[in-house]
Amino acid sequence: MRAFVVDAADDPTISPVASKRLKEMLAFTELVDRWYTQMLTVPRPRLIALIKLGEKIVSLLPGNRNRGIGKSCRSA
């Protein structure tokens, strides 16, 4: 993915929108990779409890104005 981002930056035929999306995908995949690495150190029982919390944990995050997050997605 990093190579794609570098190649896109050097390629005048790649639109700025496509280049931006590649950078965003790279940032997201790097974030998920770091999260995965962290989760490898969590003891299995705690990891299972965390997974079972699911969307409930989102309501605990700062700046969450919509306490019913995810509910509207299921009804759509």
C-alpha positions as CSV (number, residue, x, y, z in Angstrom):
1,M,0.0,0.0,0.0
2,R,2.9,2.4,0.8
3,A,4.3,1.8,-2.7
4,F,0.9,2.6,-4.2
5,V,0.8,5.9,-2.4
6,V,4.4,6.8,-3.5
7,D,3.7,5.8,-7.1
8,A,0.5,7.8,-7.1
9,A,2.3,10.9,-5.8
10,D,4.8,10.6,-8.7
11,D,2.2,9.9,-11.4
12,P,0.6,12.9,-13.0
13,T,-2.2,10.7,-14.4
14,I,-3.5,9.9,-11.0
15,S,-6.2,12.3,-9.9
16,P,-5.8,14.2,-6.6
17,V,-9.0,12.5,-5.3
18,A,-7.6,9.0,-6.0
19,S,-4.2,9.9,-4.4
20,K,-6.0,11.2,-1.3
21,R,-8.1,8.0,-1.1
22,L,-5.0,5.9,-1.3
23,K,-3.4,7.9,1.5
24,E,-6.5,7.5,3.6
25,M,-6.6,3.7,3.0
26,L,-3.0,3.5,4.0
27,A,-3.6,5.4,7.2
28,F,-6.6,3.2,8.0
29,T,-4.7,-0.1,7.3
30,E,-1.8,1.1,9.4
31,L,-4.2,1.9,12.3
32,V,-5.9,-1.5,12.1
33,D,-2.5,-3.2,12.0
34,R,-1.5,-1.4,15.2
35,W,-4.8,-2.2,16.8
36,Y,-4.4,-5.9,15.8
37,T,-0.9,-6.0,17.3
38,Q,-2.2,-4.6,20.6
39,M,-5.1,-7.1,20.7
40,L,-2.6,-9.9,20.4
41,T,-1.4,-9.1,24.0
42,V,-4.9,-9.0,25.5
43,P,-5.7,-12.2,27.5
44,R,-8.4,-14.3,25.7
45,P,-11.1,-13.9,28.3
46,R,-10.8,-10.1,28.3
47,L,-10.7,-10.1,24.5
48,I,-13.9,-12.1,24.3
49,A,-15.5,-9.7,26.8
50,L,-14.4,-6.7,24.7
51,I,-15.8,-8.2,21.5
52,K,-19.1,-8.9,23.3
53,L,-19.4,-5.3,24.2
54,G,-19.5,-4.5,20.5
55,E,-21.1,-1.1,19.8
56,K,-21.8,-0.4,23.4
57,I,-18.2,0.6,23.9
58,V,-18.6,3.3,21.3
59,S,-21.0,5.1,23.6
60,L,-18.2,5.4,26.1
61,L,-15.9,7.3,23.7
62,P,-15.5,11.1,24.1
63,G,-17.5,13.2,21.7
64,N,-20.1,10.6,21.0
65,R,-23.4,12.6,20.7
66,N,-25.4,9.7,19.2
67,R,-25.8,7.2,22.0
68,G,-27.9,5.0,19.7
69,I,-25.1,4.6,17.2
70,G,-25.4,1.6,15.0
71,K,-29.1,1.0,15.7
72,S,-30.3,2.9,12.7
73,C,-27.9,0.9,10.5
74,R,-29.6,-2.4,11.5
75,S,-33.1,-1.1,10.6
76,A,-32.0,0.2,7.2
